[in-house]
Amino acid sequence: MLGYTPVRKAIASPQLEPDLQTWLKSKGIEHRHIHTKTELRRLLHLLSPVREQVKDKENMDRLTKMLDKPLRGLSHEELFEVFSVF
Protein backbone atom coordinates (compact mmCIF):
# COMPACT_ATOMS: atom_id res chain seq x y z
CA MET A 1 0.00 0.00 0.00
CA LEU A 2 1.30 3.43 -0.94
CA GLY A 3 0.91 6.21 1.59
CA TYR A 4 1.12 9.89 0.88
CA THR A 5 0.56 13.16 2.66
CA PRO A 6 -0.18 16.27 0.66
CA VAL A 7 2.06 19.25 1.30
CA ARG A 8 -0.11 22.32 1.42
CA LYS A 9 1.53 25.70 1.86
CA ALA A 10 0.74 29.33 1.19
CA ILE A 11 2.67 32.52 1.81
CA ALA A 12 0.47 35.41 2.86
CA SER A 13 3.01 38.00 1.73
CA PRO A 14 6.44 37.64 0.13
CA GLN A 15 7.83 40.41 2.38
CA LEU A 16 7.40 41.15 6.05
CA GLU A 17 4.51 43.56 6.42
CA PRO A 18 3.72 44.33 10.07
CA ASP A 19 0.25 45.76 9.41
CA LEU A 20 -0.78 42.71 7.39
CA GLN A 21 0.60 40.35 10.04
CA THR A 22 -1.27 42.17 12.79
CA TRP A 23 -4.50 41.96 10.80
CA LEU A 24 -3.97 38.26 10.03
CA LYS A 25 -3.29 37.52 13.72
CA SER A 26 -6.56 39.22 14.62
CA LYS A 27 -8.26 36.80 12.20
CA GLY A 28 -6.56 33.72 13.69
CA ILE A 29 -3.63 33.27 11.29
CA GLU A 30 -0.39 33.33 13.26
CA HIS A 31 2.31 33.04 10.59
CA ARG A 32 3.19 34.36 7.15
CA HIS A 33 3.94 30.82 5.92
CA ILE A 34 0.71 28.89 6.36
CA HIS A 35 0.72 25.09 6.50
CA THR A 36 -2.32 23.92 8.43
CA LYS A 37 -5.50 23.10 6.56
CA THR A 38 -7.58 25.21 8.96
CA GLU A 39 -5.45 28.33 8.48
CA LEU A 40 -5.33 27.79 4.71
CA ARG A 41 -9.12 27.63 4.56
CA ARG A 42 -9.37 30.73 6.74
CA LEU A 43 -6.92 32.62 4.49
CA LEU A 44 -8.82 31.62 1.35
CA HIS A 45 -12.07 32.72 2.99
CA LEU A 46 -10.55 36.10 3.89
CA LEU A 47 -9.14 36.59 0.39
CA SER A 48 -12.21 35.52 -1.57
CA PRO A 49 -13.92 38.98 -1.48
CA VAL A 50 -10.74 40.62 -2.82
CA ARG A 51 -9.77 37.84 -5.24
CA GLU A 52 -9.02 40.32 -8.03
CA GLN A 53 -6.31 41.94 -5.89
CA VAL A 54 -4.50 38.62 -5.24
CA LYS A 55 -1.19 38.49 -7.11
CA ASP A 56 -1.29 34.74 -7.88
CA LYS A 57 -4.96 33.96 -8.59
CA GLU A 58 -4.15 30.78 -10.50
CA ASN A 59 -2.38 29.13 -7.56
CA MET A 60 -5.09 30.41 -5.21
CA ASP A 61 -7.63 28.52 -7.34
CA ARG A 62 -5.43 25.40 -7.38
CA LEU A 63 -5.05 25.53 -3.61
CA THR A 64 -8.82 25.84 -3.23
CA LYS A 65 -9.31 22.74 -5.42
CA MET A 66 -6.62 20.86 -3.52
CA LEU A 67 -8.25 21.57 -0.16
CA ASP A 68 -11.68 20.52 -1.43
CA LYS A 69 -10.67 17.44 -3.42
CA PRO A 70 -10.31 14.10 -1.60
CA LEU A 71 -6.94 12.59 -2.51
CA ARG A 72 -7.80 8.96 -1.92
CA GLY A 73 -8.82 7.10 -5.03
CA LEU A 74 -7.12 9.43 -7.51
CA SER A 75 -5.19 8.01 -10.45
CA HIS A 76 -1.44 8.54 -10.70
CA GLU A 77 -1.90 11.35 -13.26
CA GLU A 78 -4.53 13.13 -11.14
CA LEU A 79 -2.41 12.77 -8.02
CA PHE A 80 0.66 14.15 -9.85
CA GLU A 81 -1.40 17.10 -11.10
CA VAL A 82 -2.64 17.91 -7.58
CA PHE A 83 0.87 17.73 -6.11
CA SER A 84 2.36 19.81 -8.92
CA VAL A 85 0.55 22.87 -7.53
CA PHE A 86 3.68 23.65 -5.55
Buried (B, 14 or more C-beta within 10 A) or exposed (E): EEEEEBEBEBEBEEEEEEEEBEEBEEEEBEEBEBEEEEBBBBBBEBBEEEEEEBEEEEBBBBBBEBEEEEEEEBEEEEBEBBBEBE
